[in-house]
């Protein structure tokens, strides 16, 4: 039987992970995460790891009755320390190692996540090189506004003919400076050719109605705050991770950290974060639609269907593409 990879993508709050887990149970698969923030340890609630989702009842979805639950193996979650700067180059390397390991054991890999750049990089086989820090450049850019940095980044991207960086995610000066650092390096150091082949994959998109997505995002944000997200981020600060490093990670870590250091009130934090997550989900969908324009075939499945039906649809697509 072919071990073609299955990719399950979709915006935040679309239910990607439970679907990937249910599918993995049915086909004996293992999940490779495609999430740029779930790689960090102790950043659990804010990144929405929901590790309990990887445990499922040990039964066929088509039969009644339950047995002992089983854990579905997952990869590329909790692999580095908070405060470090994990990047696309490292992800591509780590993905390929996990992918090869899974195939060698005769298991089917399931790539699941919402970081479109990571997904596209491994499916297409982007040829990347590690970019070292440039202290002189960083000193030169220190103090510039986000607007000035974004303008400089766009000029460099035009010079490089680069579409590798998702500028919509460059929402802090620190991130913008790193993006400029990468573009500046690539301008003077052409990327060396290296082995990183494209990956053949059946791509499944989880399609969720915009209004339902917004409702789920707001409900989930309230739930995560009740579950202790603020305490989780306070613990990271207390462990010695600088506030700027947490703000760098964006979204929950940016807004909650700014609340904890007194920059925002609780209400300002909640409203600002809620809007930012809605905007993030919209950007995710823009990226996925862009993937389709760039030649990827995404088979969209309605998020509101019963789990059994969603899994059955994927199984039918798998049979049709054998």
C-alpha positions in Angstrom: 0.0 0.0 0.0 1.2 3.5 -0.9 2.4 5.6 2.0 1.7 8.9 0.3 1.6 11.7 3.0 -1.8 13.2 3.9 -1.7 16.9 4.7 -4.5 18.4 6.8 -4.6 22.2 6.8 -7.0 24.9 7.7 -7.4 28.2 9.7 -7.2 28.3 13.5 -10.3 26.9 15.3 -11.3 24.7 12.3 -10.8 21.4 14.1 -7.7 20.2 12.1 -6.1 18.3 15.0 -9.0 16.1 16.0 -9.6 15.2 12.4 -5.9 14.3 11.9 -6.0 12.2 15.0 -9.2 10.4 13.9 -7.7 9.7 10.5 -4.4 8.5 12.1 -6.4 6.0 14.2 -8.2 4.6 11.2 -5.1 4.2 9.0 -2.4 3.7 11.6 -0.7 7.0 10.9 1.6 9.4 12.8 1.2 13.2 12.9 3.8 15.7 12.0 2.9 19.2 13.4 3.1 22.2 11.1 2.8 24.9 13.7 5.5 27.5 14.1 4.8 28.0 17.8 3.9 24.6 19.1 7.6 23.6 18.8 8.2 25.5 22.1 8.1 23.7 25.4 5.9 25.2 28.2 4.0 27.3 25.7 0.9 25.1 25.8 -2.3 26.9 26.3 -1.3 30.0 24.3 -0.3 27.9 21.3 -3.3 25.7 21.5 -1.4 22.4 21.7 -4.5 20.6 23.1 -2.3 17.5 23.6 -5.3 15.6 25.0 -6.6 15.6 21.4 -3.9 13.1 20.5 -5.6 10.5 22.7 -8.6 8.7 21.1 -10.9 5.8 21.9 -9.5 2.6 20.6 -12.4 1.6 18.4 -13.4 1.9 14.8 -15.3 5.1 14.1 -17.9 3.0 12.3 -18.6 0.7 15.3 -20.2 1.2 18.7 -18.6 0.7 22.1 -15.3 1.9 23.5 -12.1 0.2 24.7 -9.0 1.6 26.3 -7.9 4.9 24.8 -4.7 5.0 22.7 -2.3 7.8 22.1 -1.5 8.8 18.5 2.2 9.5 18.0 3.0 13.1 17.1 6.2 14.9 16.0 7.7 18.4 16.1 5.8 19.6 19.2 7.8 20.6 22.4 11.2 20.3 20.6 12.9 23.6 21.7 13.1 26.1 24.6 11.0 29.3 24.8 13.1 32.4 24.1 14.9 30.7 21.2 14.2 31.6 17.6 13.1 28.5 15.7 12.9 29.2 12.0 11.8 27.8 8.7 15.2 26.3 7.8 15.2 24.3 11.1 11.6 23.2 10.6 12.4 21.9 7.1 15.3 19.9 8.5 13.3 18.5 11.4 10.3 17.7 9.3 12.4 15.7 6.8 14.0 13.7 9.7 10.6 12.9 11.1 9.1 12.1 7.7 12.0 9.7 6.8 11.8 8.0 10.2 8.0 7.4 9.9 8.3 6.0 6.3 11.2 3.7 7.3 8.9 2.2 9.9 6.2 1.5 7.2 3.8 4.1 8.7 1.8 6.8 6.9 2.7 10.4 7.8 0.0 13.0 8.3 1.2 16.6 8.2 -1.2 18.8 10.2 -1.2 22.5 11.0 -2.0 26.0 10.1 1.4 27.6 9.3 1.1 27.8 5.6 4.7 28.8 5.0 5.9 25.7 6.8 3.5 23.4 4.9 4.4 24.9 1.5 8.1 24.8 2.2 8.1 21.1 2.8 5.7 20.1 0.1 7.5 22.2 -2.5 11.0 21.4 -1.2 12.2 25.0 -0.7 16.0 25.2 -0.9 17.0 27.3 2.1 20.2 28.1 4.0 20.6 29.0 7.6 21.0 32.8 8.1 23.3 33.9 10.9 22.7 37.0 13.0 24.2 40.2 11.8 25.0 42.4 14.8 26.1 45.4 12.7 22.9 45.4 10.7 20.8 45.0 13.9 22.6 48.0 15.4 21.9 50.0 12.3 18.2 49.2 12.4 17.7 49.7 16.1 15.2 52.5 16.8 13.5 52.4 13.4 9.7 52.3 13.4 7.8 49.2 12.3 6.6 51.2 9.3 10.2 52.1 8.3 11.4 48.5 8.7 8.5 47.1 6.7 9.2 49.5 3.9 12.9 48.5 3.9 11.9 44.8 3.9 9.6 45.3 0.9 12.5 46.9 -1.0 14.8 44.0 -0.2 12.1 41.5 -1.2 11.7 43.2 -4.5 15.5 43.1 -5.1 15.6 39.4 -4.2 12.4 38.5 -6.1 11.5 36.9 -2.8 8.1 35.7 -1.7 9.5 33.4 1.0 8.7 35.7 4.0 5.1 36.2 5.0 5.1 39.9 5.7 1.7 39.8 7.3 3.3 38.0 10.2 6.0 40.6 10.7 4.1 42.5 13.3 6.8 43.7 15.6 10.1 45.6 15.0 12.1 42.5 16.2 10.4 40.2 13.7 10.8 42.8 10.9 14.6 43.1 11.7 15.0 39.4 11.5 13.2 39.3 8.2 15.4 42.1 6.8 18.5 40.2 8.1 17.4 37.1 6.1 16.7 39.1 2.9 20.0 41.0 3.3 21.9 37.8 3.7 20.2 36.1 0.7 20.9 39.2 -1.4 24.7 38.7 -1.0 24.8 34.9 -0.4 22.9 32.9 -3.1 21.2 29.9 -1.6 23.3 26.8 -2.1 21.6 23.8 -3.8 21.0 21.0 -1.4 18.9 17.8 -1.2 15.4 18.6 0.0 13.0 17.0 -2.5 9.3 18.0 -2.8 6.9 15.7 -1.0 4.0 14.1 -2.8 0.9 14.6 -0.6 -2.9 14.4 -0.7 -3.9 17.8 0.7 -7.1 18.2 2.7 -8.4 21.6 3.7 -10.9 22.0 6.6 -13.3 24.6 5.5 -15.1 26.5 8.2 -17.7 29.3 7.7 -16.4 32.7 8.6 -19.0 33.5 11.1 -18.7 30.1 12.8 -14.9 30.5 12.8 -15.2 33.9 14.5 -17.6 32.5 17.1 -15.3 29.6 17.9 -12.2 31.8 18.1 -13.9 34.1 20.7 -15.2 31.1 22.7 -11.9 29.4 22.6 -10.0 32.6 23.7 -12.3 33.0 26.7 -11.8 29.3 27.5 -8.0 29.5 27.3 -7.9 32.5 29.6 -10.1 30.6 32.1 -7.7 27.6 31.8 -4.8 29.7 32.9 -3.1 31.2 29.9 -2.2 34.3 31.8 -0.5 32.2 34.5 1.3 30.2 31.9 2.8 33.3 30.3 3.6 34.8 33.8 5.5 31.6 34.6 7.6 32.0 31.4 8.4 35.6 32.4 9.2 34.4 36.0 11.6 31.8 34.6 13.8 34.6 33.1 12.5 34.8 29.5 12.6 38.5 28.5 9.2 40.1 27.7 10.5 41.1 24.3 11.2 37.5 23.4 7.7 36.5 24.3 6.2 39.5 22.4 8.2 38.3 19.4 6.0 35.1 19.2 3.0 37.3 18.5 -0.7 36.8 19.2 -1.4 35.4 22.7 2.2 35.9 23.8 2.4 39.4 22.5 -0.9 40.7 24.0 -0.8 38.8 27.3 2.8 39.8 27.9 2.0 43.5 27.3 -0.9 43.1 29.8 1.4 41.5 32.4 4.1 44.3 32.1 1.4 46.9 32.4 1.3 48.1 28.8 -2.4 47.1 28.3 -5.4 46.7 30.6 -7.1 43.3 30.7 -9.9 44.6 28.5 -7.5 46.1 26.0 -5.6 42.8 26.0 -8.7 40.7 25.4 -10.2 42.9 22.6 -6.8 43.5 20.9 -6.0 39.8 21.0 -9.5 38.7 19.8 -9.1 41.1 16.7 -5.6 39.9 16.1 -6.6 36.2 16.0 -9.5 36.9 13.7 -7.1 38.7 11.4 -4.6 35.8 11.7 -7.2 33.3 10.6 -8.1 35.5 7.6 -4.4 35.6 6.6 -4.2 31.8 6.9 -7.0 31.4 4.5 -5.4 33.9 2.1 -2.2 31.8 2.2 -4.1 28.6 1.5 -6.0 30.2 -1.4 -2.6 31.4 -2.6 -1.3 27.8 -2.5 -4.1 26.8 -4.8 -3.1 29.6 -7.3 0.5 28.3 -7.1 -0.6 24.9 -8.3 -1.5 22.9 -5.2 -4.8 20.9 -5.2 -6.6 21.3 -1.9 -9.7 19.1 -1.3 -11.9 21.1 1.0 -14.1 19.3 3.6 -16.8 21.0 5.6 -15.7 21.5 9.2 -19.3 21.0 10.5 -19.7 17.4 9.2 -19.7 14.6 11.7 -16.2 13.2 12.3 -17.0 9.8 10.8 -18.1 11.5 7.6 -15.0 13.7 7.3 -12.8 10.7 7.8 -14.8 8.7 5.2 -14.4 11.5 2.7 -10.6 11.5 3.2 -10.5 7.7 2.9 -12.4 7.9 -0.4 -10.0 10.5 -1.7 -7.1 8.3 -0.6 -8.6 5.4 -2.5 -9.1 7.5 -5.6 -5.5 8.7 -5.7 -3.8 5.3 -5.2 
